[in-house]
């Protein structure tokens, strides 16, 4: 595609990385102006973004979406876009940037290099599976149990600590006080410490929850950690961090194309780090989106 034909929708999250993303945003807009590329910038407000983004896409000829923020911003954008037909261009500016780490396995390029992608005559691309969980889409992973409760509590925890510090404070609290609920996966019920339905290998900043995952194979990695007694959590969590847990007896692992997760009461969970709480989660493949890389 000729770069003359690009009309870019820039979706920007001013809250990403505690507000530090504003510098990257200013640099990117300056880059687009310097190269006289057509663009429209949409600044997220944190909720109710779907309708205005829908209207923007339906009333314009955008053929590229630049997403400037972290995993939560990518999740917001994918859910707000009316379809998956427009290629996306990631400019990671969040706290964890888990998805970008997997899109760029040799290391996330510099911002200068990432900006240049929109100038390439024939840019490299790869496809990314997009999954639906109930009425929400996600790209990287669903988690419930231990990590779902942490994500839920971190999101709504007030205080002066940064997001990453709050996250690790909640991890420590949950190691000692979290109780494993009874959770059913496609009809099989167990007391479950944590459960992941992962498209990508890594989430939660550093946890290699699904080390065999492939972002574009049309399969979910279902990783269930059975009930773990508190003293043993200090042993198993570092294994989760390093991705060395799949062969352990407490781990149930399988690849599925569809999964139903349920319990007799709402289970705190997350989609790409965004918290939710339901009694049942039905997850299936929605489609694929093309990513500039």
C-alpha positions, -999 to 999 in steps of 0.1 A, spaced: 0 0 0 13 34 -9 18 56 22 0 84 3 -32 63 8 -30 60 46 -57 77 66 -48 68 102 -71 67 133 -48 73 163 -64 59 195 -45 74 224 -48 67 262 -35 97 282 -36 76 314 -12 49 301 20 44 321 7 69 347 5 97 321 40 92 307 25 83 273 18 119 266 54 125 254 52 96 230 18 108 217 32 143 211 62 128 192 40 106 170 16 134 160 46 156 152 60 127 130 27 124 112 25 162 106 61 163 94 53 136 68 20 151 59 0 119 66 -37 121 71 -49 112 106 -75 118 132 -67 114 169 -92 100 194 -83 104 230 -99 78 253 -120 88 282 -118 55 300 -155 45 294 -182 50 268 -156 51 240 -173 25 218 -200 47 202 -177 77 192 -151 53 178 -178 34 159 -191 67 144 -155 78 135 -148 46 116 -181 45 99 -179 81 87 -143 81 75 -120 61 52 -95 50 78 -72 21 66 -49 20 96 -54 23 134 -25 33 155 -30 23 191 -9 43 215 -11 29 251 -8 -4 269 -26 -37 268 -58 -21 282 -58 5 254 -55 -23 228 -84 -41 245 -104 -9 244 -97 -3 207 -104 -39 196 -138 -37 214 -146 -3 200 -138 -9 164 -170 -20 144 -150 -48 126 -116 -64 124 -109 -54 87 -86 -24 94 -49 -32 101 -36 -20 135 -2 -5 144 9 -8 180 28 19 197 33 4 232 33 29 259 18 11 289 32 -5 321 34 -41 309 31 -41 271 27 -79 272 11 -82 238 37 -60 221 65 -81 236 50 -111 217 43 -92 185 80 -82 186 98 -113 200 132 -98 194 124 -68 215 100 -39 211 115 -14 186 123 21 195 95 47 191 115 62 162 114 29 144 78 22 152 67 55 138 86 46 106 63 16 100 36 39 85 61 51 58 69 16 45 57 9 10 50 -28 18 51 -31 56 55 -65 72 24 -78 89 12 -107 110 -22 -119 120 -34 -118 156 -63 -140 168 -91 -121 185 -113 -139 210 -148 -132 224 -156 -137 260 -194 -132 266 -199 -97 251 -163 -86 252 -133 -92 229 -97 -98 239 -64 -104 222 -40 -117 248 -56 -136 277 -84 -143 300 -76 -151 337 -98 -160 367 -91 -172 402 -59 -159 417 -49 -135 389 -84 -125 381 -90 -115 417 -57 -96 417 -66 -77 385 -101 -69 399 -88 -56 433 -59 -37 417 -83 -18 393 -105 -5 421 -78 0 447 -73 37 456 -40 51 468 -7 68 459 11 37 446 16 33 408 -2 5 389 27 -19 389 34 -15 426 -3 -19 435 -3 -51 414 26 -66 433 11 -56 467 -21 -75 457 0 -105 446 16 -107 481 -18 -103 498 -34 -130 476 -6 -155 482 -16 -156 519 -53 -149 519 -68 -160 486 -92 -190 488 -95 -213 457 -131 -215 445 -148 -244 427 -147 -237 390 -161 -257 361 -144 -259 327 -165 -274 300 -183 -294 327 -153 -306 347 -153 -290 382 -123 -286 405 -111 -264 433 -90 -240 413 -63 -217 424 -61 -200 390 -72 -205 354 -60 -190 322 -74 -191 287 -44 -176 269 -38 -165 233 -4 -152 242 24 -166 263 28 -137 288 4 -116 308 4 -97 341 36 -79 332 60 -109 335 41 -142 341 47 -167 314 14 -184 320 12 -202 286 47 -207 273 36 -228 243 10 -203 230 9 -190 195 -9 -157 188 -23 -168 154 -30 -206 156 -67 -203 164 -63 -221 197 -65 -211 233 -41 -225 259 -61 -236 289 -39 -236 320 -56 -246 352 -37 -246 385 -55 -268 410 -59 -258 447 -25 -249 462 -18 -248 499 -4 -214 511 32 -226 519 35 -242 484 23 -210 466 57 -195 474 72 -224 455 49 -225 425 45 -188 417 82 -184 407 76 -214 383 46 -196 368 67 -165 364 94 -185 345 69 -206 325 81 -239 341 48 -251 355 31 -271 327 47 -304 337 38 -301 374 10 -323 390 -10 -293 401 -13 -281 364 -40 -292 340 -31 -281 304 -50 -284 271 -56 -265 239 -92 -257 230 -110 -237 204 -140 -230 227 -144 -231 264 -172 -224 290 -160 -215 325 -186 -213 352 -192 -213 390 -221 -210 414 -212 -174 422 -195 -146 403 -158 -152 396 -135 -121 394 -116 -123 362 -97 -101 336 -96 -98 299 -62 -84 289 -59 -70 324 -94 -54 323 -115 -66 353 -149 -83 351 -170 -106 373 -196 -131 361 -209 -165 370 -202 -179 335 -177 -171 307 -181 -185 272 -150 -180 251 -147 -186 213 -127 -173 183 -141 -141 169 -116 -136 140 -82 -122 131 -68 -88 128 -37 -78 108 -9 -61 127 20 -40 112 53 -54 124 
